[in-house]
Amino acid sequence: MLNGVIAQTQTEVRLEKIAREDVKKFKLSKTDLKLYRKGSSGRTSDYFKPKAENVSDTSLLRDSTYIKMYRHKAYEKNSLRKSAGEYLILSGIALVAAAVIVVTAL
């Protein structure tokens, strides 16, 4: 029984590594990204479903464990993305903070 558990764990680790590498090629389209940002989709959304052009081995598209891991990794990748407006706001905050530091130092 223990050998089956070890084999299952090794397979899952291998699939997770493949999914992590495959997700590097994944990118949401602009329209899907807008819908995703509205908060109407979760990790299991079809936005994060692996496509044949994004995976290294198309036979993995039939493996439910791989698909779950791929969706999870794709969701993580896109949850960290920011829009141009968010970067402008962060830049403005940094600029104001730097100005405050310079003014208080004088």
C-alpha positions in Angstrom: 0.0 0.0 0.0 2.8 2.4 0.8 4.3 2.0 -2.7 1.0 3.2 -4.2 1.0 6.3 -2.0 4.6 7.1 -2.9 3.9 6.6 -6.6 0.8 8.8 -6.5 2.8 11.6 -4.7 5.6 11.4 -7.3 3.1 11.6 -10.1 1.4 14.6 -8.6 4.8 16.3 -8.1 5.7 15.6 -11.7 2.3 16.9 -12.9 2.7 20.1 -10.8 6.1 20.8 -12.3 4.8 20.3 -15.8 1.7 22.5 -15.0 4.0 25.2 -13.6 6.1 25.2 -16.8 3.1 25.2 -19.1 1.4 28.1 -17.3 4.4 30.3 -18.2 2.9 30.3 -21.8 -0.6 31.1 -20.5 -2.0 34.6 -20.8 -5.6 35.8 -20.6 -6.9 37.8 -23.5 -7.8 41.5 -22.8 -11.5 40.8 -22.8 -11.2 37.8 -20.5 -8.9 39.8 -18.2 -11.5 42.5 -17.9 -14.2 39.9 -17.0 -11.9 38.2 -14.6 -11.1 41.5 -12.8 -14.8 42.1 -12.3 -14.7 39.2 -9.9 -17.2 37.0 -11.6 -14.7 34.1 -12.0 -12.9 31.8 -9.7 -10.1 29.3 -9.9 -12.3 26.7 -11.7 -13.4 29.2 -14.3 -13.0 28.2 -18.0 -10.7 31.2 -18.4 -8.0 29.2 -16.8 -8.7 26.0 -18.6 -5.6 24.6 -20.4 -5.6 24.8 -24.2 -3.6 22.6 -26.6 -1.4 25.5 -27.7 -0.4 26.2 -24.1 0.6 22.7 -22.9 3.7 20.7 -23.6 1.9 17.4 -23.8 -1.7 17.4 -25.2 -2.4 13.9 -23.6 -2.4 15.7 -20.2 -5.6 17.5 -21.2 -7.4 14.3 -20.3 -5.8 14.1 -16.8 -8.0 15.8 -14.2 -5.2 16.2 -11.7 -3.1 18.1 -14.3 -6.1 20.3 -15.2 -6.7 21.2 -11.6 -3.1 22.1 -11.0 -2.9 24.0 -14.3 -6.0 26.1 -13.4 -4.6 26.7 -9.9 -1.3 27.9 -11.3 -2.9 30.0 -14.0 -5.2 31.7 -11.5 -2.2 32.4 -9.2 -0.3 33.9 -12.1 -3.2 36.2 -13.1 -4.2 37.2 -9.6 -0.8 39.0 -9.4 -1.3 41.0 -12.6 -2.0 44.7 -12.3 -3.6 47.1 -14.7 -1.8 50.2 -16.0 -3.9 52.3 -13.7 -2.8 50.4 -10.7 0.8 50.9 -11.6 0.2 54.6 -12.1 -1.4 54.8 -8.6 1.5 52.9 -7.1 4.0 55.2 -8.9 2.2 58.3 -7.7 2.3 57.0 -4.1 6.0 56.3 -4.3 6.6 59.7 -5.8 4.7 61.5 -3.0 6.5 59.4 -0.4 9.9 60.3 -1.9 8.9 64.0 -1.9 7.8 63.9 1.7 11.1 62.2 2.7 13.1 64.9 0.8 11.1 67.8 2.3 11.4 66.5 5.9 15.2 65.9 5.4 15.7 69.6 4.6 
